Structure formats: structure tokens, C-alpha cells
Amino acid sequence: MKTTIDLSAPYWPQNLWPYVYTCGLTELVCFLDWEPGDRSVGMPAGAWLVHAYAGGVDIMELLKDHIIEDIEIEAAAAIEQDIREGAACSLSSD
């Protein structure tokens, strides 16, 4: 049985992209700085984790480096896909 966790963040930081990261039964509401890639020079899109909330508490500083890297890679791909599909911002980890 999945435990219900408060996924709310205390506020929505402006100029950051939202992303819900799911790992097993754990969900984090994340906010990332994102920069689009430039295919003409082979530069991929990049995302940098700024906040990661669990139960309304920012736990970004407690996350291990490999988890932060996973979040940034998954979020960059999801944000780029959302933009290609015309959805400017969405709370989705699809």
C-alpha cells in the first residue's frame, strides 16, 4: 500500500520549471533551472536542480549526487518534450 505524502511545496518559484520525480514509492516535487539545447552545435538541453520538496520540506541538500543527476537528466528530457508538444509547463514525469 502506497503511503500518501503531501506533495505541496510552500511556494512555486518563478522562472523555474516544475517536475515530479518518482522513485519507487517516493515522489518529490522538484523545481529546476533549464536551458534549451542547441542542436546546431551539438549542445544538449540541460536542467539544474534548485529545490526538491518532500512533504512541503526542501530536501535538496540531503539528496545524494546520483539522485540529483537522475532528476536533472529525466527533467531535462521531460521539459524538452513538453516544449516540443506545446505544453509550456506541466507537473508531470511522463
N, C-alpha and C positions, 0 to 999 in steps of 0.2 A: 504494500500500500504506500502510495506516494504521500509524503508529508506536505501540507500546504505551507508555503513560505510567502511572506509579504514581499512582493516584488517591487514595491514602490520605492522610488528614490525621493529624497527630500525636495529636490527641485530638478528641472530639466535645464541643464547648462546650455546656454545659447552658443551657436556656432559649432556644436559637437554633434556627432552622429550617434543615434541610439542603436543598440544591438543587444539581443538577449542571447547569452551564451549558455548552452546546456551541455552538461557533462554528467551522464548517469541521471540521478535524481536531483542534481543541483542545478539551479538556474540563477544566473547573475544578470542584473540589468547593467549594461556597460555603456559608457559614453566614450567615443573615440574622436580624435582629430584625424581627418582623412584628406589625402591629396590624390587627385586622379593621376593615372599613369600617362605616359606619352609614348605611344607605340612607334612613332617615327624614329625615336632614338633608343627604343628597347627598354624604357623605364616602366616597370610595373607600378600599379596603384599601391599606395601604402597607407596603413592605418596605425595609429599610436594610441594605446590605451591611456585614458586620463582618469576615469572613475570606473569602479566595479562595485555595484551595490548588492548586498545580500541582506534581506530583511530591513532595508532602509539604511544600512550602515555601509560606508565606503570601506571596502576591504582590499583595495588595490595594492596597498603596500604589503599586504600579507601573502599575496599570491606568489607562487614560485615562477621563475623566469620562463620555464617551458609552458606553463599555463598562459602567461601573458602573451607569449609568442603565438600560441594556438589561437587565442582570442583575436589577436591582431590579423593573423592570416585569414581566418574564417570571416571576420568582419569586413576586411578589405574586399574579399570576393563577393560577399553578400551586398555590400553597398554599391559596388560597381555594377552588379546585376540589377539592383533596384533602379539605378540611374538609367541603365540601358532600356529597362522596361517602362521607364517614365514615372516611377514612384520616387519622389524626392526623398522622403524619409519614411521608414517603417520600422516598427518594433517586431522584427522577425529574424529568425536564424535559419530560414529555409535555404 
